[in-house]
């Protein structure tokens, strides 16, 4: 079993990805002028959600990488 499959770890990784999305969405609220002509708030929020989903998948891969190294006695 992978650590990333344990419910507590799953929850924490989800929270990290959600926090990332929320923080990035806040950028539009705080500095909407930097998006003028580039993106609407809706487009930006969609992009932030997609990025958070990708981040979540990457976090699983990083955890798996370190689990393998740990099991292989690299530490």
WOVENLIN-V423066 format. One record per pair of residues at least 4 apart in sequence whose C-alpha atoms are under 8 Angstrom apart, sorted by the first residue. I is the first residue (numbers start at 0). J is the second residue. Records with the same first field share a line. If there is no record, write none. Layout:
# WOVENLIN-V423066
I = J  J
This chain:
# WOVENLIN-V423066
0 = 4  5
1 = 5  63  66
2 = 8  62  63  66
3 = 8  9  59  62  63
4 = 8  9
5 = 9
6 = 10
7 = 11
8 = 12
9 = 13
10 = 14
11 = 15
12 = 16  55  58
13 = 17  55
14 = 18
15 = 19
16 = 20  51  52  54  55
17 = 21  51
18 = 22
19 = 23  51
20 = 24  47  48  50  51
21 = 25
22 = 26
23 = 27  47
24 = 28  43  44  47
25 = 29
26 = 30  31
27 = 31  34  40  43
30 = 34
31 = 35
34 = 38  39
35 = 39
38 = 42  43
39 = 43
40 = 44
41 = 45
42 = 46
43 = 47
44 = 48
45 = 49
46 = 50
47 = 51
48 = 52
49 = 53
50 = 54
51 = 55
52 = 56
53 = 57
54 = 58
55 = 59
56 = 60
57 = 61
58 = 62
59 = 63
60 = 64
61 = 65
62 = 66
63 = 67
64 = 68
65 = 69
66 = 70
67 = 71
68 = 72  73  74
69 = 73  74
